[in-house]
Amino acid sequence: MYPNGVPNSKPTPAKYIEKNDKDWVTMVSIPTITPYFPEKGIANGTAIVIFPGGAYAGLSMENEGSSVAKAFNQFGVAAFVVKYRLPSDDIMVDKTIGPLQDAQQAVLIVRQHADEWSIKPDKVGIIGFSAGGHLASTEGTHFDKLVIDDKENISVRPDFMVLLYPVISFGPMAHVGSRENLIGKTTTTAQLELYSNEKQVTTNTPPTFLVHAGDDDAVPVQNSLMFYDALLSSKVKAEMHIFQAGGHGFGLNNPKSKDKWIDWCKNWLDENGFL
């Protein structure tokens, strides 16, 4: 992702070795972006950048990454799975911005290569799951606070956001593990506010599609409700689906429902002119 070296990084300690256990990846020090292109006959020029979840402690690279990319490919959307750095004082100068740097860089890369990859630069969206949803919502609300080198002045604002059972708030409804992994156990009120993304929504926040389960006992459904309410208050186009049941981390298919959120998402993208 960074031809000239990873920014905001310290020399990687010998003990800090990336571990890949089937669907679960930890100790990421070299971020990557993996493309999944649809068949040329159905490609429509839309792209989506995928941020898997894992409480900012690991990454669910298959359940919330490659399987989702292939599903978007089925209706012509190019997908890019990001293996982003997980916040760590061992490898980062400032761990609070490390994941956001990788998110901004991923959107930048897709737009840089838009012609080469037959992508429309005004149809580049993002999707995030759980803590990856926090990263996506941070990228979608903090895009005017650049934390990467952008000499070409390419916009890192996504054109749309899709958030699945996202961590949004770092307040009372926070997923504590995600919050502590990103900004630490002792922090300032200002930092809590900064990364409570329901408080960062503006009229320029991208249109957003939200999915959550009412019985999520890891990330309370109020995270999505608060973000949706903030979007409405700023008159940002938004659609939200709350499953009655499904828990947390179901990825592409909610085992408690016959409905497929990917179908709803496809229709929403179409209705808003992104397909």
C-alpha positions in Angstrom: 0.0 0.0 0.0 2.9 2.4 0.6 5.6 2.2 -2.1 7.8 4.7 -0.2 7.5 3.0 3.2 4.7 2.7 5.8 4.1 6.1 7.5 3.9 6.5 11.2 5.8 3.3 11.8 8.6 2.2 14.1 11.0 -0.6 13.2 9.0 -3.8 13.6 10.2 -5.9 16.6 11.4 -9.4 15.9 8.6 -10.8 18.0 5.9 -8.9 16.0 5.2 -11.5 13.3 1.9 -11.6 11.3 -0.2 -14.6 12.3 -2.8 -16.0 9.9 -5.2 -18.6 11.4 -7.7 -19.4 8.7 -10.2 -16.5 9.0 -8.3 -14.6 11.7 -5.2 -12.4 11.1 -3.3 -10.6 13.8 0.0 -8.7 14.2 -0.3 -6.8 10.9 2.7 -4.5 10.3 2.6 -4.4 6.5 -0.9 -3.3 5.3 -2.1 -4.7 2.0 -5.0 -4.2 -0.4 -6.3 -7.2 -2.4 -8.5 -6.6 -5.5 -11.4 -8.7 -6.5 -12.7 -7.7 -10.0 -16.0 -8.7 -11.5 -16.3 -10.3 -14.9 -15.9 -7.7 -17.6 -19.3 -8.4 -19.0 -21.1 -7.3 -15.8 -18.6 -4.7 -14.4 -20.3 -1.4 -13.9 -17.4 0.8 -12.7 -18.5 0.9 -9.1 -15.9 0.0 -6.4 -16.1 -0.8 -2.7 -13.2 -0.9 -0.2 -13.7 -3.5 2.5 -12.6 -3.2 6.1 -13.0 -6.5 8.1 -13.7 -6.3 11.8 -12.1 -7.8 14.9 -12.1 -5.3 17.7 -9.0 -3.6 16.4 -7.2 -6.7 17.7 -7.5 -9.0 14.6 -9.1 -9.2 11.2 -11.8 -11.5 10.0 -10.4 -11.7 6.5 -12.7 -14.3 5.0 -16.0 -13.9 6.8 -15.9 -10.1 6.5 -13.5 -9.8 3.7 -13.1 -12.1 0.7 -16.5 -13.6 0.9 -18.1 -10.2 0.9 -15.9 -9.1 -2.0 -17.0 -12.0 -4.2 -20.7 -11.2 -3.4 -20.2 -7.6 -4.6 -18.5 -9.0 -7.7 -21.7 -10.9 -8.6 -23.5 -7.6 -9.5 -20.6 -5.9 -11.2 -18.9 -4.1 -8.3 -15.1 -4.2 -8.0 -14.0 -4.9 -4.4 -10.8 -4.3 -2.5 -10.1 -6.0 0.8 -7.8 -4.1 3.1 -5.6 -5.9 5.6 -5.0 -2.8 7.7 -2.6 -2.3 10.6 -4.0 -2.9 14.0 -3.2 -0.2 16.5 -0.1 -1.0 18.5 2.5 1.1 20.3 5.1 -1.6 19.2 4.9 -0.7 15.6 3.4 2.8 15.4 4.4 6.3 16.6 0.7 7.2 17.0 -1.5 4.1 17.1 -4.7 6.1 17.1 -4.3 7.1 13.5 -2.6 4.0 12.1 -5.8 2.3 10.8 -7.2 5.5 9.5 -4.0 6.1 7.5 -4.5 2.7 5.8 -8.2 3.4 5.1 -7.4 6.8 3.5 -4.6 5.2 1.5 -6.8 2.4 0.3 -9.4 4.9 -1.1 -6.6 7.0 -2.6 -5.1 3.9 -4.3 -8.4 2.9 -5.9 -8.9 6.4 -7.3 -5.3 6.6 -8.5 -5.8 3.5 -10.5 -9.4 4.2 -11.6 -8.6 4.3 -15.4 -6.4 1.2 -15.2 -9.0 -0.8 -13.3 -12.0 0.6 -15.2 -13.5 2.2 -12.1 -15.5 5.4 -12.0 -13.7 7.7 -9.5 -17.1 9.2 -8.3 -18.4 5.7 -7.4 -15.9 4.5 -4.9 -17.5 3.4 -1.6 -16.5 1.7 1.6 -17.9 -1.1 3.8 -16.9 -2.0 7.3 -17.9 -4.6 9.8 -17.8 -4.2 13.6 -14.5 -2.4 14.5 -14.0 -2.3 10.7 -17.3 -0.4 10.7 -15.7 2.1 13.2 -12.8 2.5 10.8 -15.1 2.9 7.8 -17.3 5.5 9.7 -14.1 7.3 10.7 -12.9 7.4 7.1 -16.4 8.6 6.1 -16.5 11.4 8.7 -12.8 12.4 9.0 -11.8 12.5 5.3 -11.0 16.2 5.6 -8.4 15.5 8.3 -5.7 13.9 6.1 -3.3 11.6 7.9 -1.5 10.4 4.8 0.7 12.0 2.1 -1.5 13.1 -0.8 0.6 15.1 -3.1 -1.8 14.7 -6.0 -4.6 16.1 -3.9 -6.9 13.2 -4.7 -10.1 13.1 -2.5 -10.2 10.4 0.1 -13.9 11.0 0.8 -15.9 7.8 0.0 -18.9 8.3 -2.3 -21.0 6.0 -0.1 -20.7 3.9 3.1 -22.1 0.5 4.1 -21.8 -0.3 7.8 -22.5 -3.7 9.3 -23.0 -3.9 13.0 -20.5 -1.1 13.3 -18.8 0.2 16.4 -19.7 3.9 16.2 -19.6 5.5 19.6 -16.8 5.6 22.2 -19.3 6.8 24.8 -21.6 4.6 27.1 -22.6 2.3 24.2 -19.0 1.7 23.1 -17.5 -1.7 22.4 -14.9 -1.3 25.2 -12.3 -3.6 23.6 -12.3 -1.7 20.3 -12.1 1.7 22.1 -9.3 0.6 24.4 -7.3 -1.0 21.6 -7.5 2.1 19.5 -7.1 5.0 22.0 -6.0 3.3 25.2 -7.6 2.8 28.6 -6.8 6.3 29.8 -7.7 9.0 27.3 -9.1 12.5 27.0 -12.7 13.7 26.6 -11.6 15.3 23.3 -10.4 12.0 21.9 -13.5 10.2 23.0 -15.5 12.8 21.2 -13.3 12.7 18.1 -13.7 9.0 17.6 -17.4 8.9 18.6 -18.4 9.2 14.9 -22.1 9.9 15.5 -20.7 13.3 16.7 -18.7 13.8 13.5 -21.5 13.6 11.0 -21.9 16.7 8.7 -24.0 17.5 5.6 -21.0 16.3 3.6 -21.0 12.8 5.2 -21.5 10.2 2.4 -24.9 8.5 2.0 -24.9 5.5 4.3 -26.5 2.0 4.4 -26.6 0.4 7.9 -27.3 -3.2 9.0 -27.5 -4.4 12.6 -29.2 -7.1 14.7 -31.3 -6.1 17.7 -29.9 -8.8 19.8 -26.2 -7.9 19.2 -24.6 -8.4 22.6 -21.2 -7.3 21.5 -21.8 -4.0 19.8 -25.2 -2.6 21.0 -27.6 -1.8 18.2 -27.7 1.8 19.6 -24.5 2.4 17.7 -26.3 2.2 14.4 -29.3 4.0 15.7 -27.2 6.9 16.9 -25.4 7.2 13.6 -28.6 7.0 11.6 -30.2 9.7 13.7 -27.1 11.9 13.2 -27.4 11.3 9.4 -31.1 12.3 9.5 -30.3 15.4 11.4 -27.7 16.4 8.8 -30.1 15.5 5.9 -27.7 12.8 4.6 -29.4 10.0 2.6 -29.5 6.9 4.7 -31.2 3.5 5.0 -31.1 1.2 8.0 -32.1 -2.4 8.5 -32.4 -3.9 11.9 -32.7 -7.7 12.1 -34.8 -9.0 15.0 -32.1 -11.5 15.7 -28.7 -12.5 14.4 -26.2 -11.5 17.1 -22.8 -10.2 16.1 -20.3 -11.0 13.4 -22.6 -12.9 10.9 -20.8 -11.5 7.9 -22.6 -12.0 4.6 -25.4 -14.2 5.8 -27.5 -13.8 9.0 -28.3 -17.4 10.1 -31.4 -16.1 11.9 -33.0 -14.7 8.8 -33.9 -15.8 5.3 -33.4 -12.2 4.1 -30.0 -11.2 2.6 -28.7 -7.8 3.4 -26.5 -7.8 0.3 -29.7 -7.8 -1.8 -31.1 -4.8 0.1 -27.7 -3.1 -0.3 -27.7 -3.7 -4.0 -31.1 -2.2 -4.4 -30.1 0.8 -2.3 -27.0 1.4 -4.4 -29.1 1.2 -7.5 -31.7 3.6 -6.2 -29.0 6.1 -5.4 -27.3 5.9 -8.8 -24.2 4.0 -7.7 -24.7 1.0 -10.0 
